[in-house]
């Protein structure tokens, strides 16, 4: 049985989520939000995480990159999602986008197309958007990190596992 983990590609407009289903397989979804809803979109994203995350043993999040105003928006999304994970006592880590690309393709550069091609080549997986593809790769990386890889990747790709930054884990109960 596959480990119960989450892969989270966070964005205010389209958050990709990959999660372990009841039968131990992976599913993806997109939390698509409307700009007219303003900061109410944060509640929608948080509620989706609260719905899909219970029981997960680890979440892997694509780390934000600094880009002026967009980094403020990204920070707000990361804040509500991380708060939800803390509330559920789910440990989580982050990886930089280049690290995720290297895990998926063996190279840390390039656009999203090679990631989608590798997902199809290695698992027959297809996605309606880049956010779900990224989330799927984050889920794969999280499973591998927890010692239960689902797909076989070359050692060059797997070296990216050492770059996972553990951001939070629950304190042991007394």
Buried (B, 14 or more C-beta within 10 A) or exposed (E): EBBBBBBBBBBBBBBBBBBBEEEEEBBBBBBEBEEEEEEEBBEBBBEBBBEBBEEBEBBBBBBBEEEEEEEEBBEBBBEBBBEBBBEBEBBBBBBBBBBBBBBBBBEBEEEBEBBBEBBEEBEEBEBEBBBBBBBBBBBBBBBBBBEEBBBEBEEEBBBBBEBBEEBBEEEEEE
